[in-house]
Amino acid sequence: MAKTVSRFNVTPVKATALHHPEQIRLEPYGPVDNRDFYLVDEHGLLFAGSKLGPLVRIHADHDPEREVLSLRFPDGTLVEGSAVADGEPLETNFYGRPVPAREVEGPWSEALSRYAGRDIRLLRVEHTGDGNDIEPVTLVSTASVEELARQGEAAGPLNPGRFRMTMEIDGCTPHEEDGWAGKEVRVGEAIIRVGEQVPRCVVTTQDPNTGLRDFPTLKVIKRYRGTTPDQELPFGVYAQVVQPGLVRLGDPVEPGN
């Protein structure tokens, strides 16, 4: 069966609602206009879905030409303003990696803090691509998610968006993508090199539309897949961009030998 790209998952503001565009442009740093903004709490610590799942109910849009950012909250409130980061500089710990950024001043803190019930600030990375967790690209096959649902006796299909992967792939056998480690894979006009498996966290137990826990993802992965030598729970894979290019829905996914 031919392997093809079935969905993209990107967002300008980390931890907010995912966008599913018909195409993305992959650069060495990852998808263009993806996770350039993120949130921190009153202590300057990264604030994401593991701390407040319903952040996924906030829909963020960024117009890079006009440098305008907008946040639409679940109650319909729209907050819009300049996306230029000219506020206080701050360095944030991204899972052991220091990320330099600046605060985006404007209406963001008040609106986000009201929604979160605590002080929240909006930051923008100083270096494009730094908003990624570890590697610039992630991917998972829909067959792997279907197998997870089967193993966990889910009441219905699981939305792969709970894993927030850059690309979802059709036409694979369950966890076939794990076997691509070290291989170059042509995806549309781009070429990526697949790396290690992605360690999963509590966010994967949450419905990607509501942010509420709806499936024991981590327990199921541990039961049928086990853990890595570092006691992590693997699902999906990381990748780096070898050749930048445009990738569209339905584009072939061609792993090398």
Secondary structure, DSSP 8 states (H G I E B T S, - for coil): ---EEEEE-B-SBTTS--B--SEEEEETTEETTSS-EEEEETTS-B--TTT-GGGGG-EEEEETTTTEEEEE-TTS-EEEEE----S-EEEEEETTEEEEEEE--SSHHHHHHHHHTS-EEEEEESSTTTTSSSSSEEEEEHHHHHHHHHHTT-SS---GGGG--SEEEES--TTGGGGGTT-EEEETTEEEEEEEEEE--GGGGB-TTT--B-S-HHHHHHHHH---TTS--EEEEEEEEEE-EEEETT-BEEE--
